[in-house]
Amino acid sequence: MEEVCRMLLQERDDFIFLCTADEDMQIKKYNPPLDSHIVFLNWMDQSKLHIIYNSSDICVVPSTWHEPFGITAVEAMACGKPVVASKTGGLADIVEDGITGFLIEPSDVKGFYRALRKLLDDDRKREGMGCEGRKRAEALY
């Protein structure tokens, strides 16, 4: 997501990536201007994740490996958030491309950039996809 952040920063600065990470992971330190747009949070307890989802506008799941299910996408959709996710494993079944969010080929930096830019630029699309995601999460999960 670092490269996506750099691409977005060429035209806007109205976003922050909140990243959850296991405490054992090496957290990369960024220099300005990335350091004010990528914020690492410790791994969140399940009972507190809704706080992150509800304070966010979009959920991004840029998995590069085969996700067996993709609980993050379901949780975000249950909170009414559109999901931009890698088209892999369970994520490809959970996110309806163009309806509840966007599915992007894993590691397609430009694809993630275009999807995020589209959602950041269009409040109506973002909210509509979030509503559709909420309906899907309630109906199926």
Secondary structure as UniProt FT lines:
FT   HELIX           2..9
FT   TURN            10..11
FT   STRAND          17..21
FT   TURN            23..24
FT   TURN            32..33
FT   HELIX           34..36
FT   STRAND          38..42
FT   HELIX           46..48
FT   HELIX           49..54
FT   STRAND          59..61
FT   HELIX           71..78
FT   TURN            79..80
FT   STRAND          83..86
FT   TURN            89..90
FT   HELIX           91..94
FT   TURN            98..100
FT   STRAND          101..104
FT   TURN            106..107
FT   HELIX           109..121
FT   HELIX           123..140
//
